[in-house]
Amino acid sequence: MTNTSVCPRCDTDTVRVLTTSPVPDRWVMYVCSTCIYSWRSTEPTQATDPATYPAAFKIDPADIPALAAIPPVPPRRQA
């Protein structure tokens, strides 16, 4: 069973329900407040379970402030 209280990508406990299916009991969408990863309850366990999420795509929450914005935000144009 998938652990929905821990983020699969950054392993923090800052997960909250983002939204639910308009059709009752179909799916729940979760989002991590730390790394902004989001997923639906209907996705495969490799995308939803911290224990099976691919290690190559894990993020250390301590590294997040230093990550580059993708795509980079260009300098503001002068009017």
C-alpha positions as CSV (number, residue, x, y, z in Angstrom):
1,M,0.0,0.0,0.0
2,T,1.3,3.5,-0.9
3,N,2.2,5.8,2.0
4,T,0.4,9.1,1.1
5,S,1.8,10.9,4.2
6,V,5.4,10.9,2.9
7,C,6.5,12.4,-0.4
8,P,7.9,9.8,-2.8
9,R,10.5,12.3,-4.2
10,C,11.9,14.1,-1.2
11,D,10.8,11.8,1.7
12,T,9.3,14.7,3.8
13,D,6.0,14.6,5.5
14,T,4.7,17.8,4.0
15,V,2.1,16.1,1.7
16,R,-1.4,17.4,1.4
17,V,-4.4,16.7,-0.7
18,L,-4.5,19.0,-3.7
19,T,-7.8,18.0,-5.1
20,T,-10.1,15.0,-5.5
21,S,-11.9,13.5,-8.5
22,P,-15.1,15.2,-9.6
23,V,-16.5,11.7,-9.6
24,P,-16.5,10.6,-5.9
25,D,-13.9,8.0,-4.8
26,R,-12.1,7.8,-8.2
27,W,-8.8,9.4,-7.3
28,V,-7.1,11.9,-5.0
29,M,-4.3,14.2,-6.1
30,Y,-1.5,14.9,-3.6
31,V,1.2,17.6,-3.6
32,C,4.4,17.9,-1.6
33,S,4.8,21.4,-0.1
34,T,8.6,20.9,0.1
35,C,9.5,19.9,-3.5
36,I,6.2,20.5,-5.3
37,Y,6.0,16.9,-6.6
38,S,2.4,15.9,-7.3
39,W,0.7,12.6,-8.0
40,R,-2.6,10.9,-8.2
41,S,-3.6,8.0,-6.1
42,T,-4.2,5.9,-9.2
43,E,-0.6,6.1,-10.5
44,P,1.8,3.1,-10.2
45,T,3.6,2.6,-6.9
46,Q,7.0,3.6,-8.5
47,A,5.6,7.1,-8.8
48,T,3.7,7.2,-5.5
49,D,5.6,5.0,-2.9
50,P,8.7,6.4,-1.3
51,A,10.1,2.9,-1.0
52,T,9.9,2.2,-4.7
53,Y,10.4,5.7,-6.2
54,P,13.5,5.6,-8.4
55,A,16.6,6.7,-6.4
56,A,18.0,8.6,-9.4
57,F,15.1,11.0,-9.2
58,K,15.0,11.6,-5.4
59,I,15.7,15.1,-4.2
60,D,17.4,16.1,-0.9
61,P,15.2,18.9,0.6
62,A,18.4,20.7,1.7
63,D,19.4,21.0,-2.0
64,I,16.2,22.7,-3.2
65,P,17.2,26.3,-2.5
66,A,20.3,26.0,-4.7
67,L,18.5,24.4,-7.6
68,A,18.3,26.3,-10.9
69,A,15.0,27.5,-12.2
70,I,14.1,25.6,-15.3
71,P,13.6,27.2,-17.7
72,P,15.8,30.1,-16.4
73,V,13.9,33.3,-15.8
74,P,15.4,36.0,-18.1
75,P,16.3,39.4,-16.9
76,R,13.4,41.9,-16.9
77,R,13.3,44.1,-20.0
78,Q,13.7,47.8,-19.5
79,A,10.6,49.8,-20.6
